Amino acid sequence: MHRVLPFRATLTLLLSAGLLAPAPASAQSLQTGESKHYTVHTNLSSREVKPLVQHMDAVYASYLRLFKNFRSQTGAREPLYLVRNQNDYMSFLASQGINAAGSGGMFYVYGGANNSGLITWVDDKPLSFTLETLQHEGFHQFAWDRLGPTLPLWANEGLAEYFGYARMDKRGKLVTGLTPGSAVRPIKQAVEQGQAMPIRELVYITSQQWGANLRSGDPIGHIQYAQSWAMVHFLLNADRQKHRKPFFKYLELISKRSDPTRAWNESFGPDVIDALEARWRTYVLEELEVDPHSTAVERLQLVGSWMNRRRLADQPIPETLDDMRKAMLADGVDRALAQIQGHGNRQRADPDDDPLSYLDPQGQRQPFVLLRKPGPEGLPELAAEAFRPKPTLKWLRRGDKLDPLVVDR
């Protein structure tokens, strides 16, 4: 599915034998090589690591397309750590002085800008979650270098979510600006119920307040991610992109270490924030529509994760849609219908009743089609036939493992 980008000979040579670290990962136990945009540190085999790095090189190219006028502060490749399992991940970060409990991947800076990196592990979690995590956290890394370390949280997290929701097309280009149901529904509900933060509070929120909101258990802790994403989506796409120019001016001033209040006032004007909020709320409630293609992808990802859990637990996977539906109901999938894990510990839930159906471009409910030719080891594969290209649940072999992955066919 992905465009193959040139992989440096150094990495190919270092990984050609297939590397397995018997002990928890440390900086000394990882092999190192270079891709187009990254210095890669890994204990994965070359077969496992190459698709991930090729994916991230294409993601980085997407960051560059949007922020082509923002220059790197270092001019160096970004450090990317891809380790085998959670124990490797926790051990490596502990060696850097970081407690990574509760995280699924991160961009870290510890003890100075020279000790930083983008890191995640690959075993025991869906590949789709790994890719989304890398896209989201990878933007934080990119922003630190190109937009500066003082980028306000709402813009940093909103843009990271914007890239996290993106998907690679058949040509290997990242498609951004998508609006899956898991992104749109929470912010619409928050605005309708009066739970959204006033924009003047959002754009000046501190890291201390952001963290306190997350720890409080109050819904605002998770809404602030959705609201930041919706604000970025609005500024980049609404009203024929009229807000895009002041938004980039704001980011440019921030990158030059301008005070956030001054940067906002010089970019958008000191007296427009209330009018901008009113327009944003209208955009969310009336114009921000769920993208049925992205929502079908999310649903197929849920089905693939459910199948994989049963496969790894040596439970049978039903061969017909009716039997699958019964098994999913018995497994409790309907009660959290598609608890699809997102960034951090957030859970995205899709309220539709049937996990084996989707809404077509006309808004009509359609069942997924079970493909006649099964995947590796006879595993079922499904497709959303109403779309072109059509989202298809396939099984990808990575080394000696199989992963469910939704691709466009």
CORBEL-V625925 format. One record per backbone hydrogen bond with DSSP energy under -1.0 kcal/mol. CO is the residue of the C=O (numbers start at 1). NH is the residue of the N-H. If there is no record, write none. Layout:
co=CO nh=NH
co=CO nh=NH
This chain:
co=8 nh=12
co=9 nh=13
co=10 nh=14
co=11 nh=15
co=12 nh=16
co=15 nh=18
co=15 nh=46
co=31 nh=42
co=33 nh=40
co=37 nh=78
co=38 nh=35
co=39 nh=80
co=40 nh=33
co=41 nh=82
co=42 nh=31
co=45 nh=49
co=46 nh=50
co=49 nh=53
co=50 nh=54
co=51 nh=55
co=52 nh=56
co=53 nh=57
co=54 nh=58
co=55 nh=59
co=56 nh=60
co=57 nh=61
co=58 nh=62
co=59 nh=63
co=60 nh=64
co=61 nh=65
co=62 nh=66
co=63 nh=67
co=67 nh=70
co=78 nh=39
co=79 nh=118
co=80 nh=41
co=81 nh=120
co=83 nh=122
co=84 nh=123
co=85 nh=89
co=86 nh=90
co=87 nh=91
co=88 nh=92
co=89 nh=93
co=90 nh=94
co=91 nh=95
co=93 nh=98
co=94 nh=97
co=100 nh=103
co=106 nh=119
co=108 nh=117
co=112 nh=115
co=115 nh=110
co=117 nh=108
co=118 nh=81
co=119 nh=106
co=120 nh=83
co=126 nh=130
co=127 nh=131
co=128 nh=132
co=129 nh=133
co=130 nh=134
co=131 nh=135
co=132 nh=136
co=133 nh=137
co=134 nh=138
co=135 nh=139
co=136 nh=140
co=137 nh=141
co=138 nh=142
co=139 nh=143
co=140 nh=144
co=141 nh=145
co=142 nh=146
co=143 nh=147
co=143 nh=148
co=148 nh=151
co=152 nh=156
co=153 nh=157
co=154 nh=158
co=155 nh=159
co=156 nh=160
co=157 nh=161
co=158 nh=162
co=159 nh=163
co=160 nh=164
co=161 nh=165
co=167 nh=175
co=169 nh=172
co=173 nh=169
co=175 nh=167
co=179 nh=291
co=180 nh=183
co=180 nh=184
co=181 nh=185
co=184 nh=188
co=185 nh=189
co=186 nh=190
co=187 nh=191
co=188 nh=192
co=189 nh=193
co=190 nh=195
co=190 nh=196
co=191 nh=194
co=198 nh=201
co=198 nh=202
co=199 nh=203
co=202 nh=205
co=206 nh=210
co=207 nh=211
co=208 nh=212
co=209 nh=213
co=210 nh=214
co=211 nh=215
co=212 nh=216
co=218 nh=221
co=219 nh=222
co=219 nh=223
co=220 nh=224
co=222 nh=226
co=223 nh=227
co=224 nh=228
co=225 nh=229
co=226 nh=230
co=227 nh=231
co=228 nh=232
co=229 nh=233
co=230 nh=234
co=231 nh=235
co=232 nh=236
co=233 nh=237
co=234 nh=238
co=239 nh=242
co=241 nh=244
co=243 nh=247
co=244 nh=248
co=245 nh=249
co=246 nh=250
co=247 nh=251
co=248 nh=252
co=249 nh=253
co=250 nh=254
co=251 nh=255
co=253 nh=258
co=254 nh=257
co=259 nh=263
co=260 nh=264
co=261 nh=265
co=262 nh=266
co=263 nh=267
co=264 nh=268
co=272 nh=276
co=273 nh=277
co=274 nh=278
co=275 nh=279
co=276 nh=280
co=277 nh=281
co=278 nh=282
co=279 nh=283
co=280 nh=284
co=281 nh=285
co=282 nh=286
co=283 nh=287
co=283 nh=288
co=287 nh=289
co=291 nh=295
co=292 nh=296
co=293 nh=297
co=294 nh=298
co=295 nh=299
co=296 nh=300
co=297 nh=301
co=298 nh=302
co=299 nh=303
co=300 nh=304
co=301 nh=305
co=302 nh=306
co=303 nh=307
co=304 nh=308
co=305 nh=309
co=306 nh=310
co=307 nh=311
co=308 nh=312
co=309 nh=313
co=310 nh=315
co=311 nh=314
co=320 nh=324
co=321 nh=325
co=322 nh=326
co=323 nh=327
co=324 nh=328
co=325 nh=329
co=326 nh=330
co=327 nh=331
co=328 nh=333
co=329 nh=332
co=337 nh=350
co=338 nh=340
co=340 nh=348
co=343 nh=346
co=346 nh=342
co=348 nh=340
co=354 nh=357
co=356 nh=368
co=358 nh=366
co=360 nh=363
co=364 nh=360
co=366 nh=358
co=369 nh=383
co=375 nh=378
co=376 nh=379
co=379 nh=375
co=381 nh=371
co=382 nh=393
co=383 nh=369
co=384 nh=387
co=390 nh=409
co=391 nh=384
co=392 nh=407
co=394 nh=405
co=396 nh=403
co=398 nh=401
co=401 nh=398
co=403 nh=396
co=405 nh=394
co=407 nh=392
